[in-house]
Amino acid sequence: MFHATVLTLYPELFPGPLDASVLGRGRAEGHWSFDTVNIREFSDNKYGSVDDTPAGGGAGLVMRADILAAAIDSVERNDRPILCLSPRGKPLTQRRAQSLSKGPGVIALCGRFEGIDERIFAARDVEEVSIGDFVLAGGEIAAMALIEACVRLIPGVLGCASSLGEESFEGGLLEYPQYTRPRDFEGRAIPDVLLSGDHQRIADWRRKEAEKITRTRRPDLFERFEQDGPIRRDKNKD
């Protein structure tokens, strides 16, 4: 079973949205599990501090490698990767989420302050992962995003598993537009083809729209799509 462990200075932030809707129901039904580790519990002083000034000078504070190592060592790894949420990490992709969702789970390390002592990454085989080209105050929100991206792919968590195959990034394209009632909304009608009942025409329209949206909004993805063709869902590349 997929098990997520989050190492954080703010365990009270969890499970938060991970316990709502289908994710929470999936956890209650035993499809996945979750726990947190409070990094402050491994502080070596009465103040509970886990950081110190950066070597070489500079602004901010840096989380100490020895304290982080103690927190990591308290967790049963069970072949789970240790992923540190960081804007300098390798971008999280849908294919990586698919690969992780099929494994035993993840250990998510949430940084704070100016950063983390570089030595912890090699000392504990910690991989940096980014959810986007922006900076947050800490890794907690990013950890939630990482875990949700994985957990929703676990069989039994989503009510309609077949919908996973038509989402953005599946097959290398962004998702086509979706519509529902009412048929007319403020002068904007549902495209006639979607009401035609002709499944092949609908499939062709959706494919063309997906290509158009991807070409316009993510030319980098569309270029890769044209080069590589549709991405097979059974590939587990990062």
C-alpha positions in Angstrom: 0.0 0.0 0.0 1.2 3.5 -0.8 2.3 5.3 2.4 3.3 8.9 2.5 5.5 10.3 5.3 6.0 14.1 5.6 8.9 15.5 7.6 8.0 19.1 8.5 8.2 21.8 11.1 4.5 22.3 10.9 2.7 18.9 11.2 -0.5 20.7 12.1 -0.9 21.7 8.5 -1.6 18.0 7.6 -3.5 16.1 6.3 -5.4 19.3 5.3 -6.8 18.8 1.8 -5.4 15.3 1.6 -8.2 14.2 3.9 -11.0 15.7 1.9 -13.2 14.4 -0.9 -12.0 11.3 -2.8 -8.5 11.4 -1.3 -9.8 11.3 2.2 -12.3 8.6 1.3 -9.6 6.6 -0.3 -7.5 6.8 2.8 -10.4 5.8 5.0 -11.0 2.8 2.8 -7.3 1.8 3.1 -6.1 2.5 -0.4 -3.3 4.7 1.0 -1.9 5.9 4.3 -0.2 8.9 5.8 1.8 10.2 8.7 4.0 13.2 9.7 7.3 13.6 11.6 7.9 16.8 13.5 11.5 17.8 12.7 11.7 20.0 15.8 11.5 16.8 18.0 15.1 16.1 16.9 16.5 19.5 18.0 19.5 19.3 20.3 18.5 22.3 22.4 15.8 23.4 24.7 14.5 26.0 22.3 13.6 23.5 19.6 15.7 25.3 16.9 16.7 23.3 13.9 18.7 25.9 12.0 21.8 28.1 12.1 23.5 31.0 10.2 24.8 30.1 6.7 28.5 29.3 6.4 30.2 32.1 4.6 27.7 34.7 5.7 24.5 35.9 4.1 20.9 36.4 4.9 18.5 34.0 6.5 19.0 30.7 8.3 19.9 27.2 7.1 18.3 23.9 8.3 21.0 21.7 9.9 22.0 18.5 8.3 22.5 16.6 11.6 19.0 17.4 12.8 17.5 16.5 9.4 19.4 13.3 9.3 18.1 12.3 12.7 14.5 13.0 11.6 15.0 11.0 8.4 16.6 8.1 10.3 13.6 7.8 12.5 11.4 6.8 9.6 11.2 3.3 8.1 12.2 3.9 4.5 10.8 0.6 3.0 12.3 1.4 -0.4 10.5 4.7 -0.6 12.3 7.7 -2.2 13.1 10.7 0.0 12.0 13.7 -2.0 12.8 17.3 -0.8 10.4 19.9 -2.2 12.6 22.6 -3.7 12.4 25.1 -6.5 15.8 24.0 -7.7 14.7 20.4 -8.1 13.8 18.3 -11.1 10.2 19.2 -12.2 7.5 16.8 -11.1 5.7 15.4 -14.1 2.6 13.3 -14.6 4.8 10.3 -15.7 6.8 10.6 -12.5 3.6 10.7 -10.4 2.4 7.6 -12.2 5.6 5.8 -11.4 5.6 6.8 -7.8 1.9 5.9 -7.4 2.8 2.3 -8.3 5.4 2.1 -5.6 5.4 1.8 -1.8 5.0 5.5 -1.3 7.2 8.6 -0.6 9.0 10.4 2.2 8.6 14.1 1.6 11.0 16.5 3.3 9.7 20.1 3.7 12.3 22.8 3.8 12.0 26.2 5.5 14.1 29.3 6.0 16.8 30.1 3.5 17.4 26.5 2.7 18.9 23.1 3.7 22.5 22.2 4.4 23.7 20.7 1.1 25.3 17.7 2.8 22.0 16.1 3.7 21.2 15.3 0.0 24.2 13.0 -0.5 24.3 11.7 3.1 20.7 10.4 3.0 20.1 10.0 -0.8 17.6 12.9 -0.9 16.3 14.0 -4.3 15.1 17.5 -4.9 11.8 17.8 -6.7 10.0 21.0 -7.9 6.4 21.6 -8.6 7.0 24.8 -10.6 9.3 27.7 -11.3 8.3 29.7 -8.3 9.2 30.0 -4.6 7.0 29.2 -1.6 7.6 30.0 2.1 8.1 26.2 2.8 7.7 22.8 1.3 4.4 21.8 2.9 2.0 23.0 0.1 4.3 21.4 -2.5 4.4 18.2 -0.5 0.6 18.1 -0.5 0.6 18.6 -4.3 3.1 15.8 -4.8 1.2 13.4 -2.6 -2.2 14.3 -4.2 -0.7 13.8 -7.7 0.3 10.3 -6.8 -2.6 9.2 -4.6 -5.3 10.1 -7.1 -3.8 7.6 -9.5 -4.0 4.7 -7.1 -6.7 2.2 -8.2 -9.9 2.7 -6.1 -9.2 6.3 -5.0 -11.1 8.0 -7.9 -14.7 7.0 -8.6 -14.1 6.9 -12.4 -10.8 5.4 -13.2 -11.4 5.6 -16.9 -11.2 9.4 -16.7 -7.5 9.2 -15.9 -6.7 8.3 -19.5 -8.1 11.5 -20.9 -6.5 14.0 -18.6 -3.9 16.6 -19.4 -0.5 15.2 -20.0 -1.9 11.7 -20.8 -0.8 10.9 -24.3 1.4 14.0 -24.4 -1.3 16.6 -24.8 -3.3 18.9 -22.6 -6.9 18.0 -22.1 -9.6 19.0 -24.6 -12.4 21.4 -23.5 -15.3 20.0 -21.4 -19.0 21.1 -21.5 -22.2 20.2 -19.7 -25.7 21.7 -19.1 -27.1 24.1 -19.8 -26.9 23.8 -23.6 -26.7 27.6 -23.9 -24.9 29.8 -21.4 -25.0 33.6 -21.9 -25.0 33.2 -25.7 -22.3 30.5 -25.7 -23.5 27.1 -26.9 -22.1 23.6 -26.5 -20.4 22.7 -29.8 -22.8 20.9 -32.0 -20.5 18.0 -32.6 -20.6 17.0 -28.9 -24.4 16.6 -29.2 -24.3 14.7 -32.5 -24.0 11.2 -31.0 -21.3 10.4 -33.5 -18.6 9.0 -31.3 -15.9 9.1 -34.0 -16.6 12.7 -34.8 -16.5 13.6 -31.1 -13.2 11.8 -30.7 -11.7 13.5 -33.7 -12.9 16.9 -32.4 -11.5 16.3 -29.0 -8.1 15.3 -30.4 -7.9 18.4 -32.6 -8.9 20.7 -29.7 -6.3 19.0 -27.4 -3.7 19.6 -30.1 -4.7 23.2 -30.6 -4.7 24.0 -26.8 -1.4 22.3 -26.3 0.2 24.1 -29.3 -1.0 27.5 -28.0 -0.4 27.1 -24.3 2.5 24.7 -24.1 4.5 24.8 -27.3 7.2 22.9 -25.5 4.9 19.9 -24.9 3.5 20.1 -28.4 7.0 20.0 -29.9 7.8 16.9 -27.8 4.5 15.3 -28.8 5.3 15.8 -32.5 8.8 14.3 -32.0 7.9 11.4 -29.8 4.3 10.7 -30.6 1.7 9.8 -28.0 3.2 8.8 -24.6 2.4 5.2 -23.7 0.8 5.1 -20.3 2.7 2.0 -19.3 6.1 3.9 -19.5 7.5 4.7 -16.1 10.1 7.3 -17.2 10.6 10.3 -14.9 
